[in-house]
């Protein structure tokens, strides 16, 4: 399964959303980021996805709650997985302020 196919599958399973992966906007080496320390060493791939229907998000087996949030109204983040700058980059890419894939 490709990375793009995997993100489509994960969004369907964890949030009940049907999407297509539109573009890869960032590749980050987790150990170089501002994340909580982790013994694992891996890269994080960030995709901008587009919904293929208007179904409401629903929690899956691995999630307790799901929803859409404005950048200034985010719930507490799981900082070992996601930090504010990851989401700020996603919004900037979506608005067209960033047009090339970010990488470190």
C-alpha positions in Angstrom: 0.0 0.0 0.0 1.4 3.4 -0.9 1.7 6.3 1.6 -1.2 8.1 -0.2 -3.4 5.0 -0.1 -2.6 4.5 3.6 -3.7 8.0 4.6 -7.0 7.6 2.7 -7.5 4.3 4.6 -6.6 5.8 8.0 -8.9 8.8 7.6 -11.8 6.4 6.6 -11.1 4.1 9.6 -10.3 6.8 12.3 -12.7 9.6 11.3 -15.2 8.0 8.9 -14.1 10.4 6.1 -13.9 9.6 2.4 -11.0 11.6 0.9 -8.4 11.6 -1.9 -4.8 12.5 -1.1 -4.3 15.6 -3.2 -0.7 16.5 -2.5 2.3 15.8 -0.2 3.1 19.1 1.6 5.7 18.1 4.1 8.3 15.4 5.0 9.7 15.7 8.5 12.3 13.7 10.3 10.7 13.4 13.7 13.9 13.4 15.7 14.7 16.9 14.2 11.4 18.4 15.1 10.0 19.9 18.3 8.2 16.8 19.3 8.4 15.0 22.6 11.4 12.6 22.6 10.7 9.2 21.1 12.9 6.1 20.9 11.7 5.4 17.4 13.3 7.1 14.4 11.1 7.8 11.5 9.9 10.4 8.9 6.4 11.9 9.0 4.6 12.4 5.7 1.9 15.1 5.6 -0.8 15.0 2.9 -3.4 17.6 2.0 -6.6 15.7 1.4 -9.8 16.5 -0.3 -13.2 15.2 0.8 -15.1 13.1 -1.7 -18.4 13.4 0.1 -20.0 15.6 2.8 -20.6 12.9 5.4 -20.0 14.1 9.0 -16.9 12.8 10.6 -17.4 9.9 13.1 -15.0 8.4 15.6 -13.6 5.0 14.7 -12.1 2.2 16.8 -8.8 4.1 17.5 -10.4 7.5 18.2 -12.7 8.8 20.9 -13.9 12.0 19.1 -13.4 13.7 15.8 -14.2 17.1 14.2 -13.1 20.0 12.1 -11.4 22.9 13.8 -10.1 26.3 12.8 -6.4 26.8 13.5 -7.2 29.2 16.4 -9.6 26.7 18.0 -7.6 23.5 18.1 -8.2 21.1 21.0 -5.2 19.9 23.0 -2.7 18.1 20.7 -1.0 14.8 21.2 2.4 16.5 21.1 4.3 13.3 20.6 2.5 13.1 17.2 1.5 16.6 16.2 2.7 20.0 17.0 1.3 23.4 16.1 3.8 24.1 13.3 2.6 21.0 11.5 -0.9 22.3 11.4 0.1 25.9 10.6 2.0 24.5 7.5 -1.1 22.6 6.4 -3.3 25.7 6.6 -0.6 27.8 4.8 -0.3 25.2 2.0 -4.1 25.1 1.7 -4.2 28.9 1.4 -1.5 28.8 -1.3 1.1 30.6 0.9 3.4 27.6 0.6 3.5 26.0 -2.9 6.4 23.6 -2.6 6.8 20.5 -0.4 8.5 21.3 2.9 11.3 19.0 4.0 14.2 19.0 6.4 
